[in-house]
Amino acid sequence: MVPADEGGGLMRVDLLTDPLDGLDEALDAVDAFDRVLVAGLLRPGPEQADGLAALVDAVAGTPLATRVAEAADKAAAGAAGEDHFVALAAARTALMGSAHDALTTRVADATGRPPAEPAPPGSVGAVGEEPAAHVLAAARAWLCDLARAGWRGIDHDLVGGAAPVVSALLPDPALRRQATLLDGFAAELAASCPGTILERVPVRRWADLWTRALLLTLPGAARPAAVSTATGRLLPLGIDLQEHATAVQAQVHAVFEPADGTAPRLVRAAVSAPKPDTVVGAGLWQLLRPRMSLLAAAGEGRSVELDAMPLTAGGDLLWDDGRARTGEPVDPFATARVILSTATDPVTAPLDRHPSRIAVPVLLEGYAAERTDDGPTVLTVAGHRLAVDTDRIPDAGPLTPEAVAASGACLGLLRWDAGEFVLQPLAVETTVRKKTTAVHAGAWAGGTTDKAGVRAEKAATDAVAVLRERAGKLLRT
């Protein structure tokens, strides 16, 4: 096995287990502030004051120090205004960003890949009057009311205040991001009302959503990101399928080889769709497949030729089927072994710098896999253990935890979860009858002859047909 920092394509797992200076302290300060939001800041007590002080101490010596200290004083006195809440949210975001940067630097050391560099200059959305400033101000006011009430103080009247704001945001495509976030956040809160009887509060998650939603109401947050164009060959690595009760998203991770011969880059392309709760498993591909041809190419193991495909500075392809042509067969494992170690990582946008957003394609080989009935699957490489997040393996493909445990090579996404690095498998290589066989989580994206996949697709077709028939009857009445 050739270490990544000596030119190989494999990862040094030992670097992922070493402690990071200052990481625990930064996250402890975030946790202290998050606990402040549980009880709220309408009538703050000593515990809230202590949590605010921890946030102030964590950003001391930074450009935020003065404003955050003032905001914390006002909040501790129960007199915080919108600007003060924004300052507190900015401080929390800065701490999460510093944690993200430390973790991604460690990942870069472990993979040996070149550091992220800004994308070539491209076009940026016109800077003019901010869209619907009054609606964003209304959203900001609602979020500040949430912070005052705290998660224990939410009720249906307070949470219902988001509905008219979301309705006003949705018609504007430039504000769809904010609208979707607010809508989903409000739905979670509504399902948990009243807060006084909650057995368990998702403290970190709701604080994350509140912070992000608040900062996205600020001027400039809705402006389009810088966009360039990508011409060259796209080599898919794998598909990350994310399913929720009412929506599904597939994100294809790939290596892009520019036609001009410059260094290859890691990129992503995503497609999402609303879904009824009766469509599950392999049936999800029916909702996504017609929206992006890349899914079929990735499922069939083929490259894609791009012609001036829009590409953001953060490495996201703004997919347009008219600018893509399916190419020759490619092996994702061969791509990972030959090119992955030289591909540059994308630059993370400021508001996206958060440990939970880390999803770095990596290749592991030469490990021993261990799977227990009551614990996670663990891969041991040169005496160092890396947990496998098998819960992220979708039901919409042939990849299973058993296949991971029996594998000798794994292509996946390195993530940070619950205080440690974990691996989300996208594909594995196993030996069947003395022959190496690859099993991909997204193998059914373009269609399948697998019996289980065919049954799930048929069930999804029947479910969608029934829903369309019912919808048609409703529209005719």
HELIX and SHEET records of a PDB file:
HELIX    1   1 ALA A    4  GLU A    6  5                                   3    
HELIX    2   2 VAL A   13  LEU A   16  5                                   4    
HELIX    3   3 LEU A   23  ALA A   39  1                                  17    
HELIX    4   4 PRO A   46  ALA A   58  1                                  13    
HELIX    5   5 ALA A   65  ALA A   76  1                                  12    
HELIX    6   6 GLU A   82  THR A  111  1                                  30    
HELIX    7   7 ALA A  133  ALA A  149  1                                  17    
HELIX    8   8 TRP A  151  GLY A  153  5                                   3    
HELIX    9   9 HIS A  156  GLY A  160  1                                   5    
HELIX   10  10 ALA A  162  LEU A  169  1                                   8    
HELIX   11  11 PRO A  173  LEU A  175  5                                   3    
HELIX   12  12 ARG A  176  ALA A  191  1                                  16    
HELIX   13  13 GLY A  195  ILE A  197  5                                   3    
HELIX   14  14 VAL A  203  LEU A  215  1                                  13    
HELIX   15  15 GLY A  281  GLY A  283  5                                   3    
HELIX   16  16 LEU A  284  LEU A  288  1                                   5    
HELIX   17  17 ARG A  289  ARG A  291  5                                   3    
HELIX   18  18 LEU A  294  GLU A  300  1                                   7    
HELIX   19  19 ASP A  321  ARG A  323  5                                   3    
HELIX   20  20 PRO A  332  VAL A  338  1                                   7    
HELIX   21  21 LEU A  340  THR A  342  5                                   3    
HELIX   22  22 PRO A  350  ASP A  352  5                                   3    
HELIX   23  23 PRO A  355  ARG A  357  5                                   3    
HELIX   24  24 THR A  390  ARG A  392  5                                   3    
HELIX   25  25 PRO A  401  ALA A  405  1                                   5    
HELIX   26  26 LYS A  451  ARG A  476  1                                  26    
SHEET    1   A 6 ASP A 316  LEU A 317  0                                        
SHEET    2   A 6 ARG A 265  PRO A 274  1                                        
SHEET    3   A 6 ALA A 247  PRO A 258 -1                                        
SHEET    4   A 6 VAL A 227  GLU A 243 -1                                        
SHEET    5   A 6 ARG A 302  THR A 312 -1                                        
SHEET    6   A 6 ALA A 324  PRO A 329 -1                                        
SHEET    1   B 6 VAL A 360  GLU A 365  0                                        
SHEET    2   B 6 SER A 407  ASP A 417 -1                                        
SHEET    3   B 6 GLU A 420  VAL A 432 -1                                        
SHEET    4   B 6 HIS A 384  VAL A 388  1                                        
SHEET    5   B 6 THR A 377  VAL A 381 -1                                        
SHEET    6   B 6 ALA A 368  GLU A 370 -1                                        
SHEET    1   C 4 VAL A 360  GLU A 365  0                                        
SHEET    2   C 4 SER A 407  ASP A 417 -1                                        
SHEET    3   C 4 GLU A 420  VAL A 432 -1                                        
SHEET    4   C 4 LYS A 435  HIS A 440 -1                                        
END                                                                             
